[in-house]
Amino acid sequence: MLGRGGALVPKALIQPQAARIAAVIRGARCAARMTQAELGAACGYSASGISRVESGELRPNWSVLAKIAEALGLDITVAVGGDHPGGRPARSHPVPAESAPTTVAVTVDQREDAVRRRNLLAGAVGAGTALIVAGPAATAQPMAPTDPLGPLEQSLFTRPEAEPWQSPRIAAVLGAARSDFHAARYDRLGAALPALIAGAEAHRDAVVGLAREQAQASVAHAYVLATELAVKSHADFAWVTADRALSAAHSSGNPVVVGEAARVLAITMRRAGRPQAAVNLLADTARSMDGGTSAEGAVRATLLMTAAYTAAVGAQRRDALDLMGGAEQCVDQLPAVRPTGELFTVEATRTQCDLYRVGVHNALRTPDEGVVYAQRITPARLPTVERRARYGTDTARMWHALGDRKRTLAALLGVERVAAQEVRRPALRALTADLLYGPGALTGLREFALRTGAATA
């Protein structure tokens, strides 16, 4: 039993750190597509013991945590010397082969994560021990008071009590939150999500039957948006929101909602250094979609697009291009006229396929092959500000990889014009800093770097 290897914590006293470690274990288990019983069997513990760890009721000591981490392919890093309070020297556990980079080159996601990675579980399992999902630990950085993720992160681990919201209110606030995401108003989105999630979950808990299934879909959509926001900011708690999104989606019984939740979980898995596992999740979920219906066919296309980019991050060129071909076939088979708003964050169109093609070739380090797709896109015709900003981001990366500094800056300035908050994301600040300290001077570059926080005065 796990009782010998951990301390039972009353629910009222569960600390944020305990909730964080519980969420990472639960998220990694879901990413590995393991049940609690399977994880317990791999570690030599019961399913109920794993359940208590994942709920935060049981805080595992070093030896238990080490076994769980090894079974899940997580990396345990010692921040300071000396023995862990559990009595054993802390040491790193190997990451499974599928998590290892397939090339010496650093991936796009890894370069971005180096800009902003906080130590997710510092202090959670005793002095000097941290458990992170992938890669070496970085120095923890305090969250700025104006960071839109602050209230959201706190709400995830404190679960504030709330009165149930009525369905019309949930629908209205959820629609406004989706609009904020599409318009790249991330400050507003981050501020709105805690109350929306709390109210939607309280409503779900107060209803039964079909009403509960519908409420679960709303909860899942709220967590999908929270994951999208966390991913853009490289926040580690994306594991938590993605896990909750998929759990609520499955309970809703709505395959479209399940598909969208699986997509954001796969993105989180990819950023954790597990591209092949993410591709498998996306492909399996896509196969479960009924391509004969408009909504499921559309979500199937977006799953394949995301799988293609993920395969490219893993340097799997043939798989990436085959998956993109499959996505384009799905899009071509969709009705010419279909209801708007079928999908919650990304629409399934040929233009979206072209945009993903650019990203795929960037990830494959063949940016020259992406130019033709970039030139086929008319940015003003992309459906949302967020997608237009994505076009600018991907073309900036493309031109930067091709050594065209002038066009890189022009693309970044284009992102700033349409979505000022996008250029302050860690990924774009990193690209701006790289451009700033490159050879030669570019008119307006330093001013842009100052405005976006990529440089200081």
N, C-alpha and C positions, 0 to 999 in steps of 0.2 A: 504494500500500500504506500501511497505517496506520503502518508502521515509521518513516516520516519524521515522523509527528506525535505520537509517543508514546514512552514508555520501556517496554521489555519488562521485566517484573518476575518473577523466579523465584517459583514457587508458594510455596516455603517462606518467602519474605519478603513476601508480600502482607500489607499492613497493613489494619486494620479500615476506615480511611477509603477505601482503594481498593475494598474489598469493598462498601462502602456505595454508592459512586458506580456501581459495576458493577450492583448490585441495582436502583438507581433507574432506570438506563437500560433494563435488562432488563424491569422492571415496566412502565415507560412504553411500551416497544415492545409488550408483550403487551396493554396497555390500548388501544393504537392498532390492535391486531389486525394487526400487521405481522410478516413473517418477517425473519430476519437479512439475507437477500438483498435484500429490499425496502428495509430501512433503509439498507443499504450503498449501494444504487443511488441512493437519495434524497440521500445525502451524498457520493457519488462514491468510495466505498470498497468493498472486497470483503466478502463474507459472513464469510469467515474472520477478517478484521480486526475486524468487529463482534463475532464470537464471542469473540475474545481480550479485547476491552474488557469484555464482559459477564461473563467468567470472572475478571476482575481481573488477568489476566496483563499486560495492556497498559494503562498509565495515560495517557490522552490529554492532549495539551497544549491550550492555550486554543483554537487555531483548529479543531482536530478536535472538541473538546467543543462548541464553538459551533455547528458544522454539525450534529452529532448532536442537540443540544438544539433547534435550529430545526426540524429534520425531525420531531421528536417533539412540538413545541409546549411544551417545557419553558421555564422562566424562569430566566435566569442573572442573579444580582444581585451587584453589587460591594459588598463590605463596607467597603473602604478605597480611597482614591484611588491613582493611579499605574498603571503598566503591569503587566500579567500577565507572569510570567517568560517566556511564549511570545513576547513582543515586541509584543503588540497590546493597546490599551486594552480592558478588559472592559466590556461594555455589555449591556443587557437585550435579549432577543429577544421579539418579540410572541407572545402566546398566541393560538392560533387562535380563530376566532369562536365555535365551539361551546363553548369553555371560558370565554368571557366571561359575566359575570352577565347574565341577561336582564332584570333590573330593578335599579333603583338600590338597593333595599332589600338589606341584608345577609342572607344565608341563615342558617338555623339552624346548619348545619355551620360556616360561616365565623365566626359569633360564638363557637362553642365552640372552634374551633381557635385563636382569638386568646388564649385562656386558657393554652394549653400547646402551643406549637410550638417545637421545638428546631431549631437550624440543622443539618440532617442531614449536610451534606457540608462543614462548615467545615474549611478546610485541605486538602481532598482534592485540589484541582487547583492549589495554589499559594497564597501568602499573599494574603488578601483576597478570594478568589473562592468563592462558594457556589452550588451548583445545587440548587434545591428544586422540588418538583413543581408548586406553584401558590401564588400570592399573594406578598406581600412578606415578606422575611426578618425574623425576630424575634430578639431577643437570646437567645443560648443559655442554658439554665438547667441547672445541674448536677443530676444525678439523685440523689435522696435515697438513702442507704444502704439504707433499708428498702423501696425501690421494687421491687415484684415483677417488674418488667420488666428489671431490671438483669442478672441471670444469663441470662435468655432472650436479651436483645439480644447479650450477649457471645458466647453459644454460636452464634448465627447466623453470626457473622463469623470465628470461630476454628475452628469445626467440630471439636470435641474428639473424639479417638478413643474408641471404646467397643466392648465385646464385644457380639456379637449377642444380643439377647434372644430367648427362645423365644416362639412364638405365644401360648400361654396367658398368659404374663406381660404381653405387649403388650396383649392384650385386657383383662386385669384393670386395668392401670394406665391405659389409655385410658378404660375405663369409669369409673374413679374420677375422672379428670380431667374427663370430661364431667359427672359429678355435681357436682364443685366449681364448674364454670361455671354449671350450673343453679341451684346454691345460692348463687351470688354470692360464693363463697369465692375471690376473685381472688388473694390472697396465696399460698394453697396451690396454685392452678393455675399461677401463674407459677413457683413453686419446682419443681413436678413436671415441667413441659414440657421443659426442657433434656435431662434424662436420658431421658425418654420418646422424644423425637425422635431422640437419638443412638442409643439401643438399637434403635428401630424401623428407622432407616435402615441400621444395621449388619446387621440381620436381612435386610432387603430385598436388600442387596448380596451376601448369602451364599447366596441361594436363586435358583432358576430356574423358568421355566414358570408354571403356575397358582399355585404358592406365591408367586412373585414378584409376580404381579398382586394377590393378596390382601394381600401385605405393602405394596404401593404404596397400597392403599386405607387401611390403617392409618396410613401416613405422611401421606397427604392429610388424614385426620381430625385428626391431631395438629396439622398446620399450620393447619387451619380453626380449631381452638380457639385457637391462638396468634394468628391474625389477629383473631378476635373480641376477645381480650384487648387486643391492640394498638390496635384501633379504639376500644374503650371508654376507653383512656388517651390517645388521640390521639397515639400513637407513630408516628413516620414509618416505622419499619421494617415496618409493616403491608404495604408494597409487597413486601418480601422474602418474608414468610410467605405472602401471598396468591399470589404467583407460584409458589412452591414447592408450595403446596397444589394449584393447578390442574395443574402439570406432573405431579405424582404421580398425581392423579386421572385424567388422560388415560391415563397408563400402566397404570392399574388396569383400564381398560376398563369400569368400572362407571358407568352414566349417572347414577345417584343421587349418587354421590360427585362426579362432574364438576359436576353441578348445584349442589351445596352449595359447592364450591370457587369456581365462577363467581360465586356470590352474594357471597361475602366479597371477591373481587377487585373486583366492581362497587361494593361499599360503599367500598372504598379509592379507586377511581376517582372516585366522587362526592365524597368528602372532599377530593380533589385538585383539585376545581373542574371536573370533566368529567362532568356529569350526563347529557348526551345520549349520550356514548359508553358510559356505564354502562347506560343504558336499552337501548341497542342490544344490548349483550352479554347482558343478562338476557333480553330478548325473543327473541333468536336461540337462546339455550340452552333457553328454555322451549319453543320450537317443536320442538326436537329431542327433547323428552321424549315418551314414549308414554303418552298420557293414559288408555289402557285398562288400565294396570297400577296397582295401589294405590300402590306406592312412587314410581314416576315421576310419577304424577298428583299426589301430595302435594308432591314437590319442585317440580313445575311451578307449583303454586299459590303456594308461598313465593317463587319467582322473580318471579312477577307482582306479589305484594305489595310486594316490595322495589323492583321497577321502578316501581310506582305512587308510592311515597314518593320515589323518585329523580326521577321526572318532576315531582313537586310541588316539590321543591327547585329544579328548573330553571324553576319558574313555568309549567309546561305543564299547565294545569288540565284541559283536555279529555282529554289523554293519561292523566293521573293517574287520573281517575275511570273512564275506559274500562278501564284496566289493573286497577283494583280490582274492577270488574264481572267481568272475566275471571277473576280469582283466586277470587271467590265462586262462579262457575259451576264452576270446577275442584273446589272443596271440596264443592259440592253433588253432584257426580258420583262422589265417592269412596264406597267401600263404607261402610255404617253401622258395621260392625265390622271393624277392620283391626288388624294387629299393632302393638303399641306400640313406640316407639323406631325408627320407620322413618327419620326424619330426625334429624340429629345435634344441631342446636341449636334449631330452631324447628319446631313442629308446624303442620300445615295443618288448621285448624278455623275454624268461623264466628266464634268468639270472637276468634281471632287476626286475622281480617279486620276485625272491629269495632275492635280495638286499632290496626291499621294505618290504618283510616279516621281515627281521632283524629289520628295523626301526619301523615297526608296533609293534613288541613285546617289543622293548625298550620303546616305548611310553606307552604301556599297562602295563609296569612294570612286564613283564614276560620274562626277557631276556634269561632265560634257554631254552625257547621254540624257541628262535631265533638261537641257536647255530647250529642246524642241517642245517639251510638254509645258514648260514655263511660258514659252512664247504663244502657246495656244490659248492661254487663260487671259480673259479680260477681267482684271481685279474688280472693277466697278459692278460686274455682273454676279460676283459671288454673293450668296444670300445674306451673310451677316458680317458685321464688323470683325468679329473674332476670326472668321474664315479669311477675310481680306488681310488681316494682320498675319495669319498663318502663311498666306501667300508671300507676304513681304519677308517674313522670317526665313522661309525655305529658299527663296531666291537670293536673300542675303548670304545664306550659307553656301549656296551654289556658286555665286560669284566670288566669294571669299576663297573657296577651295580652288577655283580656277585662277586665282591671283589677280582678279580685277578689283582693286581696292575702291576705285571710284564708283563702280556700280554697286559694290557692297554697301557703301555709305548711302547711296541713293535709295537702295531698298530699305535700309534701316530708317532713314528719314521718312519714307513712305509709311512704314509701320507707325511711326510717331504721329504722323498726320491723321491717321484713321483711328488709332487706339493708343493714346498716350500711356496708359498703364501697362501695355504690353512690353514696351521697350525698357521697363524697369524690372522685368523678370530676370532671374539669375542667368538664364541661357543667353539672353540678348546683351546683358551687361558684360558677360564673358566675351562674347563676340566683339563687342565695341572696344573693350580693353585690348584685345588682341590686335584689332585694327589700329588703335591709338598708338601702340608701341611698336608697330611695324615700320618698315622703311619708308621714308618720304613723308611729306606733309600733305594733308587734305584740308581744303578750306571748309571750315565749319565743323570739323570732326571733334576738336577739343570741346567746343561749346556744347555739342551734342552729348559728349561723354559726361560733362558736368551736369547737364540737365537730367540725365538718366541715372546718375549715381555710379557710372562706370569709372569716374575719376573724381578727385577732390581738388579743390582750389589750392 
